[in-house]
């Protein structure tokens, strides 16, 4: 989880560590090892699915009572 408020609204890079297509929920592991949850609606290309191990860039934002990765773009 993000423990530094300076990470909010910053563009970061990471790798898709988990993704459950049925629920649309997943997690990205940042380059520094932190895990940040995301929902499939946050995948920028609109596909609603993403493969495990995909390198992505994303923005960290506070949404629906928690910090999430949004605007996920495959690299």
N, C-alpha and C positions, 0 to 999 in steps of 0.2 A: 504494500500500500504506500501511497505517497506520504512521506513524513515531512516534506518541505513545501511550504506554501509557494515558494518561488517556482515550483514545477507547474503550478496551475497555469493554463493557457499557453504553455510553451510547446513547441514542436519537438517531439522526441522520436527515437527509433527503438525498435524492439523486434521480438519474434512472437508469433502466435504460439502459445504454450498449451492452450486448451480451447476447444470449441465444441459445443453440443448443438448440432443442427436442429434437433427437435425443440429445444428451448430457446435457441438463438443466443445463448450466453457463452461467453468465452473469457479468456485472460491472455494478456500480452505480458511477456517478461521483458523489462527494459534492459538496455545494455549494462546497467549497474546492478541488475538482478532483482529489481522490485517487480512485483506482479500487480497488474492493474486490470480490473474487469472491464468488459465491453459488451454491448448488445449488438446483434446483427444489423440493426438500423443505422449503426455508426460506420458501416463499411461504405466507403465513399463511392464505389462504382455501382452500388445499388443491387448487387447480386444476392445479398443476404446469406452468403456462405463464404468461408475462407479456409484454406488448407492449413493443417498443423505445420509448424516450421516455417511459415511464410514470414519473410522479413517485411516489416511495415514501418511507416512513419505515422504519427498520430498526434493529436492534441489532448492534453489532460484538462478535464473540466469537471466541475461539480454539478452533477445531474441527479435528480430524484433521490436526494438524501445521501448520496455517496460520490466519491471521486470515480470517474470513468475515463476510459480512452475513447475519444470520438474522432470522426473523420479519418478512419483507417485507410491508408493507401498502400497497396503492395509495391515493394521496391524491386 
